[in-house]
């Protein structure tokens, strides 16, 4: 548990330092890691509360990153029109202008300095096409059924084509939820940094 808390802290710090040159980022992370190690060596116990106290004394990863940017003279990337268009085009661009709209959104996302490489990968790879696959579900769900009745009682129903309605609704829910979640995720990360 203790090791996990420290690793999560360092991972969060690494995410905050993404706009620093990689050599500076590695140097700062190693410096902080050593500082944590020496502070924990002096700690009477390695219980979760003590570890959290050590990390709290070291400082919030966002504040450490901000100080490092100031020290190295690096301006944090500010969200602008590119990021706003990316957040709009990723989910709905493919529906407005099939495929091309989403591709433009993906290119805007990939060229932005606001998001990390991991966040860009989530935005592009989680569900390529945004809501376009969900819009295409109408074609796949086209199912026709006919019933055979004997004395007014349906004895058999034969369905052909398309997907079973329950499966279609489940797939549709995923195809709508994933692009919406991805957009929310990218927007929240962007807000956190601005």
HUURKA-V665845 format. One record per run of one state. SS is the DSSP state (@ for helix, = for strand, . for the rest). FROM is the first residue (numbers start at 1). LEN is the number of residues. Records with the same first field share a line. If there is no record, write none. Layout:
# HUURKA-V665845
SS=FROM-LEN  FROM-LEN
This chain:
# HUURKA-V665845
.=1-1  17-5  43-5  59-2  73-8  97-3  112-5  126-6  141-3  151-2  161-4  194-1
@=2-15  22-21  48-11  61-12  81-16  100-12  117-9  132-9  165-29
==144-7  153-8
